[in-house]
Amino acid sequence: MDHRNHSGDLIDDDAAQSAQISEKKPAVNGAEIDKNGKKRQSLPQIPEILNLKQTAKMFGVSPSTIRRWTEPDGKYYWKEFPKPERFGVKLRKFNRRLLLNFLEKMYDDP
């Protein structure tokens, strides 16, 4: 099969293959550019550790509600809710896998 470069000159198969590979454009802001110049958005990476705001968004509640659920001395303490990891006095982070397991268990149990 004849392959030609942009200027119309005949090129061999190896050169044609490397030219096709180089047509792929680099990713820009998380989106890969295909050979037609269209952006293909890659899926966002979900972190393994979520902050209070991300956890609240996951459950459809406010961050203060998550705080209430996780305070052992509080009126609304939910002992089954996954406990946050504490980093210092104020910083709390939640393990995403524990939260997902909690949701599964919550919906599986009658």
N, C-alpha and C positions, 0 to 999 in steps of 0.2 A: 504494500500500500504506500502511495506517495504522501509524504508529509511536507508541508511548506511552512516557512516562518512568516512573520508579518510582512516582510518585504517580497515574498513570493519565491524565495530560493528553496530548492529541494534540500531537505535535511533527513538524516537517518532516523531509525526508530528510537534509539536511545535518546537522541536530542529532542525528539518529539515528545517522548514520555517525560523528560525533565521539564520541558516547556509547559506541559499540562499541569505538572505538580506545582510549578511556580505561579500558575494562574490563581491559586488559592490565596486570598488576601488575609492578612493577620486579623486577629480579633480586635475590636474597638469597643471599649466600655462594656465588656462582657458579651458582646454580640459578634458572631463570626460572620464574615462577609463571604458569600458564595461567588462563583464565577460570573454570575449575572449581575453582581453588584448589590444584591439584596441582603439585608441583615437577617441573620437567623439568631434569635435571642436564645442564649443558653439558660437553663434553669438556675435560679438562685440557689446558692448553697445554704442549707438550713443549719445553723450552728448547733452543736451538741449541748452547749450551755446557754441558757436564756436568762436575760435580766428580768427584773420585775415587770417592766412595761411590756416586753414581748410575751411573758407568761400571761399577763392580764389579757392581752389581745387574743391569745390562743383560746382562752376560756370565755371571752366576750364580757369581761367585767373590768372594773377599774383597778389600778394598782393598789389602792387602799383596801379593796375587798380581798385581794390576794394576801396583803399584810394581815388582815383580820383573820383569815383562814389559817394562817401559819403562826400566830402568836399563841403559845400555850396557855397564857393567863387570860386571854381575851374571851369575850362573850360569844364570839362566832367561831371559835377554834374548831377546825375540822381535822380530827386526828388522823384520818385516812389520807389526807392530802399530802403529797410528797413534800418533804422538808427541804428548804433551800440550804445550799452550802453557804456558809458565812465566810466572807473574806474581810476581816477587820470588823469594826463595830457596826458600820452601816451597810456595807455592800453585801447583797444577797444574790446568788445565782441559782437557777434551777436546772436540773438535769432533764433534758428533753425526753430521753427514753423513759425515765420514771414517770414523767407527766403523761406520755402516750400510753404507757401501761396502766396508769391510773384511769385514764379515760376509757380504755378498753374494758377494764374491770367494772367500771361504773355502768357501762352500757350493757355488759353481759349479764350482770346480776339483776335479778328481778326486784 
